[in-house]
Amino acid sequence: MNLMPRPLIRFGLLWAVVWGAAFAGLPAVGQDSAQPPSAEASGAAAGDQTAAPEQRLTLSDRVIRDVLEPLRMGMETQNIQLVLSIFDKKELSSYADLQGQLAAFFHQYDEVRFRYQIKQVTADAGRGWAIADVEMDALPYEPTAVPARRSAQMRFQLKLAGKTWKVGGFSPADFFSIGFQQPAR
């Protein structure tokens, strides 16, 4: 006896084909499969269909992955170690000061929202620079204290350390300090 009507079987097979295609790395619905590869990916893997995912990332994608997303996550979760992990301890002369600024900041502020938008990224011979518009809102633990709102165009000096980018310097250098002064516009 057949307990399952044929239309349901066909729907089940169609569902399996769609999900199988999704897991096989085929383009998602609405995604243009004819997009040209990025200049960085095409230069490294011209004609090579087995290029590593690392080679397919653009420089901006790698800076977001290595620097800006860990910075955002660390600030929003108040994880000093995650924030500090993006900095090159040897290159950043004010590393200890930054560590103290972050501890004081997180001691005063309870909830932090961090946003960024990359404006420009350049690299040459293992060194690079990223410019991003950064906004941060922070609510204090003390209900009578004033919330903090910061926005600045930050410039990050980058250094390639292995396969990841690390920050060797940044400006404004006091962005994470309690006494941050908004830059004049």
N, C-alpha and C positions, 0 to 999 in steps of 0.2 A: 504494500500500500504506500502510495506517495503522499507524505504529510505536508510537504512544502510545495506550494504552487510554483509554476515555472517563472512568473515574473519576479518573484523574490529571489530565485536562484540567479537569474540574470542580473538583478540589482547587486547581489552579493559578489558575483564575478566582476562586475564593473567596479565595485568598491575596492576589491582586491587589486585590480589593475591600476586604479588611480593611486592607491597608497603605495603600491610597489614602485610606480614611477616616481613618486615623491621621495622614497628612500633610495632610489637608484641615482639620484642627483640630477634628474631631468628638471627643466625649468618649471617653476610654480605657475599656477594659473595666473594669467595677466602679466607674466614676466616675459620680456622679449628675448627669445633665444638667439636672435641674430645680433645681439649687442657686440660691438667690437671689444676685444680685450683691452685692458689699460695698457698704457705705454710701457710701464714697468714690467708687467706680466708678459707682454708680447716680446719684449727685448730679451728676457731671461729664458723664455721657453717657446721660442718660435718653432711651431710645428710639433712640439712635444706635448702629447695629450696626457702624459702622466706627471705633469708638473706638481710639485708639492704645494699644499695650500698656502704656505708661507710666501711662495713666489707669486701667487695670484693677488696678494694684497698690495694696494697702492701704498705709497709713503704715508699719506694722510690716514689710511686705515691702520697702519702699524703704529703711528703716533697715538691714535685714539686708543688702540688696544693696550699699548705698553705704558702710556703716560696718563692721558686724560681720563679714561674710564676708571683706572685704579684710584686716581686722585678724587674723582667724583664719589666713588663708592666709599673710599676711606673717610672723606669729609662727612658724608651723609650718615655713615654708621659710627662715626667718631672713633675710627680705628687708626691710631697714630702709626702703628707699624706698617699698615697698608699704604698710608700716605707717604711715609718715609721710604718705602720700597721703590718708589719711582725715582728717587734722587741718588746720584752717584756720590757716595760718602767722601771719596778722595778728591773729586772735582769741586764740590760745593764747599767753599770755605766757611760758610755760615751754617753748616749742618747742625751743630749743637744749639745754636741760637734758634733755628727753625724748630727743632725738637721742643725747646722750651716754649716757643710761641704757640705751637699746636697744643701742648699740654695746658697752657693758660687759657687758650681759646676754648677748648673743650670743657674745661673746668667752669667756665662762665656761661657757655651756651649749651642749651639742651637739644634743640632740633635744628638741623642744618639742611638747607636745600642748595644744591650746587648745580649750575648750568654753564655750558660752554658752547661756543661756536667757533670752529677753526676758520681763520681768515687766510692764512698762508703757511705753507710748509716747504722748506727747502733743505737739501742735504748735499754734502760733497765730501767724499773720502772719510766716511765714518763720523762726520760731524754734521750737525744740522741745527735748524732754528724753526720754531713754530710760533706763530702769533695767533692768539685766540681771544675773543671777547668772553670774559668770565663774569658771571653774576653769582652772588652768594647771599642768601638770606639766613639769618640765625635768630632763633628765639631764646632768650635767656632763661636760666633756671629760676631766677628771682622775678616774681610777677611784677614788681615795681620798676624793674630795669627796662631800658629801651631796647627793642629789637635792633639788630644790626643788618644793614643792607650795604653790600659792596658790589661795585662793578668797575671793571678796569679792562683795558686791553693789555693782556699779559704776553710777555715775550719769554719763551723758554729756550735756553741753550741746551742742545741735545748732544749726546755722545752714544754711539753704537757700542754696546757692551755685549759681545756674543751675538745673539739673535734678537736682542731687545734694545730699545732706546731708553736711556737714562737721562735725567735732568742734571746738568752740571751748573746751572745758574738760571735765575729768573728775575724778572722785574715786573711790577714794583716789588722790591724785596720785602716790604712790610705788609703785603697783602694778608697774611695770616696772623698778624699781630693784633693785640687788643686795641691799640691806639692807631689803627690804620686811618690815614687821611685820604679821602676821595681825591683823585687827581683832577686838576682844573680842566675843564673842557672848553 
